Amino acid sequence: MESVYTTYLSVIRQACCSSADADANIDTAITIRPEEVHALAVLSQEHRTAPFLLPFFHGTDCYASLRQQTKNMMLNYYQIEHFTHTTVSLLEKEHISCYLLKGLSLADCYPVPEYRKLGDLDLYISDKEDFDRAKCILASHGYLEEEELSDHHITYQYRFSKTGRSFLLELHYRVIGLYQYSRANEIVDEVFSANRPGHCHQTICGYSYTVLPPTEYAFYQIHHMLKHYLYSGFGIRLLCDFTLYLNRHAGEIDFDRIHTWCRESRILHLYEIILESCRIYLGLSDTIDPEIHYSHADCEQFVQQILKDGDMGTDTSSSLVGSSSYQKVNFASCLKEGHTQMKVRFPKACHYPVLWPFLWGVTFFCFLKNTYTVRNTTFLQTLRDFKKSNQKTHLIKIFENSER
């Protein structure tokens, strides 16, 4: 592994293991060499981890930039916190229960919650009637629905009139998008159905939020990482989330159930490489699910890919939404992926096979249009990127590289 990656991971590992007083816990054994400063600053920016590297950058020409990034992240934390409380309170007044996913909930596991970069707000409503009511309530209170192709959530934008700041809400009716491997979808539906997950309460900044129980929450995080891995890759932040969450809640998690769910979904290899990578590089306790292990060489390759991808990946503008892993990418697999995208685009109409030829045509037209106007690339380059992205799955054997 490149020395700059080794140094960077040492800093992140220490941040995951430190107390809230970050400056008092700087490991003097971590030495930032002058020739690594700029490369580390770039990694910090790409992975949104400026607060963790800031104490090591005193006296460098990158210090001011990292300090500003840290201030922006902390300000954003409190703005998202206010938006979260505003939105959840609005739904609770109408007796609509929702689960808080990611965001503030995972930031609370960090030594300094404000140091976790927050993006949009994710809420999951498991009851269909409540979900439909929530849509009407949000629309009547100034939440504007955005046009977005998604098979598991609706996106809203909300603007605060006093500040002019806009925030995004992803309102989930499924916790995660559909896979081509049907058994994985069935397991997700079984675990997170309206009458299954149960709920826990988490107090954040003085307010109580409903969250998934620890076992289900850990399983959700695995799927969240899988979706990002199949799509565009994910940054070190998701591994930090998983490490800190397990370190806090391991005693409340039924790991045998997670093994069963992962095995039946054919994503056990993903869980194994994530868990082992968190142990090696981020300080996950060796006592957590100790029978699970993975090749250290593969873990190194996996983490290097994550560091190259940046926060949530660097190829989102030109990548296809890969829904599965294929043994090889050829004409047949492209047709199968196209059929999956048709079902995502037309979730209701796809139930009528007589309409498929028409829906395939519309889906292909939209694909071509997006290729040249949104991705700003070419048809052939998009297919090359799809093939390259699919190669990632062979490291982990997602869905056993099955084309079923």
N, C-alpha and C positions, 0 to 999 in steps of 0.2 A: 504494500500500500504506500502511496506517496506520502512523504514526510509531512506535508501540509495537512493532509487528511488526518494523519495520526495526531498531530498537534490539536487540530480542530476538535476531534472526537474526545481528546483528553479534557479539553475545556468544557465541552457539553456534558461529559460524564460527571465532572465535578459539580456542574450546575444542578444536575439531577440528584446529586447526593448531598448537597449542601443544605445548611439551615437558611433561614430568611435573611440573615446578615451576610450577604454575598461577599462584601469586601473583606470581612473578617475571616473568610474561609478560602482565600486564594491560596492555592498550592504553589509554593515557591519553586517546587520541582518542575512545574510547567514553564518552560522557557520559550518565549516568542522570539525567534530569530529575525533580524532585520529584513532578510530577504523573503520572509514569509508573511510580513505584515499586510501587504496589499492583497495577496491571495486569500488570506484569512478574512480580510475585510469584505472581499467579494463573496466568499462563502457565507459570511454573516448576513450580508444583504440578501443573497439568493434564498437563504433558509429562514430569514426573519428571526435571527437569534442575536441581534446586536447587544441586548442587555447582558448576555452571558460573557461576551468577549470584551465588553467595555472596560472592566477593571484591569485588563492586561494591556490596554492600548494607551495608557498614560504616557505622554511625551512623544507620541507618534503623530504623523501628519494625518492619520485617519481618525484620531480621537474625536474631533469635533463632529465629524459625520456620524460616527456611531452614537455619540451622545444625543444628537438630534433625532436619529432613528429611535433611540430608546425613549425619548420624551414623547415622540409621536405615537409609539406603541402604547405607552401608559395612558396618554390622553384618549386614544381609541378604545382602550379597555373600558374606561369609565363611561364613554359614550355608548358603547355596545351594552354595557350593564344597564344603563338607563333605558335604552331601547328594549332590552329584554324584559325588564320589569314592566314597562309600559304596555307591551304587547300581551304578556302573560296575564297581567291584571285585567286587561280588557276582556280576554276570553274567560277568565275565572268569574267575572261579574255576570256572565251569561251562563255560568255553570258548565263550561266546557273544559274538560280536563285534557292537558297536553303534557307530553314528555319533553323536557329540555335535553337536546342532544348536543354533545361536544361543547364548544364555546366555553362559557363561564364555568360549566360543570367540570370540565377537565382542567381548566386554568386553576381551579381551586385546589388541585392536587400539587401544584407547583410550589416551590419554596417561596417565591414571590409571584402571586397570581397575575399581577399586571405585566409580568415579563413574557407571558404567552401571547403570541400574536393572534388576534381575533379577526375574523372576516365577517361573514353574515351570521344571521340568527337561524338556527335549525330547530323546529318544533315538530313533534310527531303526534298526530291524533289518530288513535287506533280505531275509533268508532266512526263508521261511515256517516251516520246522521249528524254527529257532532262536527265532522269535517265539513259537511255541506253547510251547516249553520255557521261555522267559523268563516267560511268564504263570504257569506252575506254580511256578517258583522264587520269583517275587515274592510270590505269594499265600502261600507257605509261610514267608516271612520277614516277614509283617506288613504288606505293602502291600495296602491295601483298594481294590478296584475301585469306582469311582464310576459312578453312572448318568449317562450323557451320550450325546447323539445325535451321533455323528461317523462319517464315512465314511473316516477315515484314521488314527485313533489310539484307544487305550484310555487312560483316565485313572485313575491310582491316587493314593491319599492315604497318606502314611507319617508316623507320629508317633514322634518320639524320646522314649523313656520318661523320660529324665533331665530334659529341659527342657520336655516337653509341647508343643514346637513341631511344627506339621504342615506338610508340604510336598507339592506336587503333582508327579507324574510323568506326562508324556504319552508313552506308548510308541507310536511310529509304525510302522505297517506300510506306509503310503504317506507320502512326504514332505509331501504337500499333498492337500487334499480334491479331490473331483471337480468338473469344470466341465460345463456343459451342452454346450459345444462339444467334440465327441468328439476332434478332432484334437489339441487341447491336452492332453487326458488321455493320448493315445497318445505324444506327445513326452515327457511327464513319465515315463511308464512306461519308455520306451526309455532315457532318460538315467539314471534312478535304479533300474533293474532290478537284481536280485540279482547278476548277473555283469557289470555295466557300470561303476558309478561309480569303482571303484578306491578307494584310501584314502590319506590322509596322516596324519601324527602331529603333534600339537601339545602342547607341554609347558606346563602351567598349574599354578602353585604347586607345582612339583616333580613333578607326575604327568603321564604321557603319555596322551593321549586320541586316539581315531581320529576324524578329521573328513573331510568330503568334499574332494576335490581342488579347487583354486581355481576352475577354470572351472565345475564343477558347483555349487560353493558359491555363486558369484555368481548363477548361474541360479536356484538355489533361493531366494535372497533376493528376486529379482524376483517369483517366484511367491508368496512369503510376503507381500510388499507388495500384490500383486494381490488375494489373498484378503481381506486386511483392507480394502482399498479397496472391493471389491464388497460387503463385509459392513457395516462400520461406519466405515470410514476408519481412518487410522493417524496416529500422532503423528510429531513430528520425529525421534524416536529411531531409527526404521527408516532414515531418510535419513542420519543420522549413522553408523549401522552400515555402510551401503553405501559411504559416502564413505571412512571410515577403512579398511574392508576393501580397497577398490580401491587406495587410496593405498599400502597395504602390499604387496598381492599382484599389482598390475597386470602386472608382468613375467612372472608365472606363468600368466596367464589367456589363453586363446585366444578373443579377441573375435569372430573370424570365426565360430566355432562358436556363440557366443551369438547373433550376428545371425541365423544360420540357424535355430536353435531358436526364437527369438522370431518370426521371419518366418513360419515354418511353423505356429506356434501362434497367429498373429495377435495378438501382444501387443508387436510392435516399437514401436508408438507409446508404450506404457507405458514401455518401456526408455528410449526417447529423452527423454521428458519427465523421468523420474527422473534420468538422467545429466546433462542440461542444468541441472536445478534444483540438483543437487549442486554443479555448477561455479559457478553464479551465487551461491548462498547459503551454501554450506558449505565452499568452498575445495578442491573436488576439482581435481586437477591438470589443466590444459588439454591435457596431452600424453597423457592416458588416453583411448583410443578417440576420437581427435580429429575423425574424419569424422562423428560422430553429433552432430546439433544439433536444437533444437526452438524454437518460437516463444517469445520471452522473455515476451510478454504472457500466453500460456497457462501458462508456468511460474509466473508471479506468481500467477495465479488458482489454480493447483494447490497452491502452497505456502500461500497464504492459507486454502484449504480444509483443509489438513492442520493448520494452527495452530488453526483453529476446532474441529476434531474432537477435539483433545486426544489423550492417549496411548491408542492403539488405539481411538479413536473415543468419542463421547459418546452414541451412540444404540443401544448394544448391548442395552439392556433392552427396546426396543420395535421393533427392526428384524427383518425377515426375513433369512434367510441367502440373499442373492441369489447364484445360481450362474452367471449369465451377464449379458450386456448386451442389451437389446432396443431395436429402433428406436422402439418405442412400447409403452406399457403399456396393454393392453386385456384383454378377457375371454380371448382366445386365449393371450396371453402368461402370464396368471395360471394358466391350465390347464397350460401347459408347465412353469411353475415348480413347480406342485403335483405334477406327474408326477416332476420331478426330486427333490423332497423325499421322495416316496414311495420312490424308489430308494435314497435315503440312509437312510431309516428301515428299509427292508426289503431289505438288499443281496443276500440269497439268494433270498427269495421273489419278488422282482421279475423274476427270470428266467423266470417262468411266467406268460405273458399271461392265462391263464384266471383267475388270481387278482387281476388288476389292479382290477376293479370293487370287490372287497372291500377291497383295500389302499388304494385311493383314499379310500374311506369312512372307514377308520380314520385315515388321514393327515389328512383334513379335520377329523375329530373332535378329534384331538390338537392341530391348529393352532388350533381355536377354544378349546380348553381352555387352551392356553398363552397365547393372546392375552389372556384375561381374568384368568388366575391367575398367570402368570409375567411377561408384559409389562405387565400392569396397564393395558391400553388397550382400545380397541374394534376390531371387525373393520374398519370403514371407515377408522379412523385408521391401522391397520396397512397397509392397501392404499395410503393416501396416502403413508405413509413409504416404502413399496416403490417407488412411482412417483418420489418425490423422490430416493431413493438411486440409482435407475436413471439419472437425469439426469446423474450424475457421469461415467458411462461415455462420454457423447457428447463430453466434452472430450478424451478420450484415444483414442477409437475402439477400445476393447477388443473383441477378436474381430471387428473391423470392424462392430460393432453388428449382428452377424448373428444370425438366428433359425434357422439351420440346426440 
